[in-house]
């Protein structure tokens, strides 16, 4: 099997780069994305590496770009992504980029500062305008009260005016603005602190004011406080400062207030013009930045990634050469060499970079080449565990088996067609949807669009096999049942119990899927349960046996001949002698148990025949009563007892074969090595007597290590044998979830049809159309929410479990680590850490 079924062959290479050309060579390797560098300075602190200053400069540029992006978002300017990906700039351009970003940041901050100051002045003038307007009303009301006009005074106002008339000190006041939510507390504290010797009037400001810093809307109200004496003045001002109320000077005479209001209005008009010009200038500057912000961000990320990778390399003593180690795919070595030559040409260096393949005792990373179609299936396998280096990759097989097992549980033409159309829309619009930020749930559906597409297509197929579409059957070819009672059932609404008829052999079977007559049969559930249960066992056995065969391919590839004879052969014998025989008898029963068989059975009543023999009883008696003659009513064929006894013996023999063969063979292989080492040790003892004690200790240590290794092998093989034997039974039973979920999906679909949509069909006339229309909407929503989303998710998780546990554990170790190349594409996409 080629690289499609195994990970790419990897090699560890040593890379020599001249210091002047290292940046350009690493840049070209990042564009290629086929090299994974090893950290040759694991003990060196991140702040003590050679290029730490350059990385810090990139961090500072990223901070400035984030600030600019934040300002662009505030201005609600759309950043258009034209899809252009610039190359990494040369190192000399870093200074130019830093200067440009610093200038732009300073300009934006200055504009923001000026705008904030202008907004604060505008807010103060606006508040002062409202104060002058409201205080004019307050004083007009006060003058009307003093002159005895039509104004109706309150008790507090009357008492205050009486005190003023009887006092020689003038009446003072303070005017200001306070947030409206603080007004009740402010009024209460002012009354208690001044003991009722002040008079407060306030009025909310119409409209909303904007905060000069954040721009958030605020609600405020204008207040004026009348009092007498300097002591109360000081107390009132302290309370105003405590509540952060803004105080404004307000003239006492009406003429001065009118003159001041006119000046404030003029200043507000001038300030509005300046603010508008400032906003326009800020918008133009940010709009110009928005055109280049994506390119700048890509350039900075590439520069930072290059210097971060350079920090993984070693510097020789002359400080003129960088030495690195990297994992490379063997088939792509020519592309890597070409990328290094391009980097050398860009740098203008006189020394060519050198890439040498070196032997390594390290375990290489696992690199599986994927595309947009296979990446989803590979992610499913990697979620269970990354494949060990060069072992069989289950992902190509999962492209077929995963959606098929899902469809076995989800089989319905209608539901599968809806799912297929949804995924087809995602596939057709994948380029437009690639840039849409729809959240985590949408991202999950978009990433698995091809998985959903195949699941929908396979569900349509299994729906045809089940003859099930929204819980209804297609009667395309006409029923193949021919008895008179069935013909009557086709024309009468009453259901009829179907059973195998003697004349059935003379009729042709239904060409595709289940016969539609089962839709009106009372024993439909009994028949479909038996059919789907047997199919689940057949599919489970086939997938488990296929997993064992893939394990044999692993043994052959890694030249583990002993594992083929000590593991693969007994595993096949054990699984095949029990469940392979059961599957064979299922097919035999489908083919051989016909009406002729039942006729012969009816003619032999004296032998106690009671219909077709049971498979479950056969399997139980196979182990509980080995060697005994099978009763006629339980017999499928002549000589059944002898065949089953042989199969039980084969299964029993496979267990010790699997348990003992490998430890015994390994022990026998290590005995000659142990003897030869003992002879060499005796010679060494006579030649060098001074090292007798140390040699004796070394020999004792080797013997202890040999004992430990053999004990580990025995324990490991015992665990493997027990796990496999018990797993064959439990895993086969686990595949019955295919039957259970298929039954649940079909029954839930039928219940939903009968309880919702079917009720609307009983009404006739115009009312019936209205009811059907309303019920159809409810039925459609419940179908999508329950049967497609919830049931689809359930079937997906169960198919996932069947692949992870029942299939993968037959051959898949999953103990590798993923190949993570230095790739600009992955870094910009966010799939890899810098």
Secondary structure, DSSP 8 states (H G I E B T S, - for coil): --TTTB---EEEEEEEEEHHHHHHHHHHHHHHT-EEE--S-TTS-GGGSTTHHHHHHHHHHHHHHHHHHHHHHHTT--------------TTHHHHHHHHHHHHHHHHHHHHHHHHHHHHHHHHHHHHHHHHHHHHHHHHHHHHHHTT-S----HHHHHHHHHHHT-SS--EEEEEEEEGGGHHHHHHHHHHHTTT--EEEEEE-SS-EE-TTT--EE-EEEEEEEE-SHHHHHHHHHHHHHTT-EEE---SSHHHHHHHHHHHHHHHHHHHHHHHHHHHHHHHHHHHHHHHHHHHHHHHHHHHHHHHHHTTSEE-TTSSEEEEEEEEEGGGHHHHHHHHHHHHHHHT-SS--EEEEE---S---B-----TTTHHHHHHHHHH----TTSB-SHHHHHHHHHHHHHHHH--HHHHHHHHHHHHHHHHTHHHHTT---HHHHHHHHHTHHHHHHHHHHHHHHHHHHT-BTTB---SS-----SHHHHHHTTSSS-B-----GGGGGS---SSSS-GGGGGBTTHHHHHHHHHHHHHHHHHHHHHHHHHHHHHHHHHHTT-HHHIIIIIHHHHHHHIIIIIHHHHHHHHHHHH-SHHHHHHHHTTGGGT--SS--HHHHHHHHHHSTTS---GGG-SSTTHHHHHHHHHHHHHHHHHHHHHHHHHHHHHHHHHHHHHHHHHHHHHHHH-GGGHHHHHHHHHHHHHHHHHHHHHHHHHHHHHHHHHHHHHHHHHHHTTHHHHHHHHHHHHHHHHIIIIIHHHTT--HHHHHHHHHHHHHHHHHHIIIIIIIIHHHHHHHHHHHIIIIIIGGGT------B-----HHHHHHTSS--
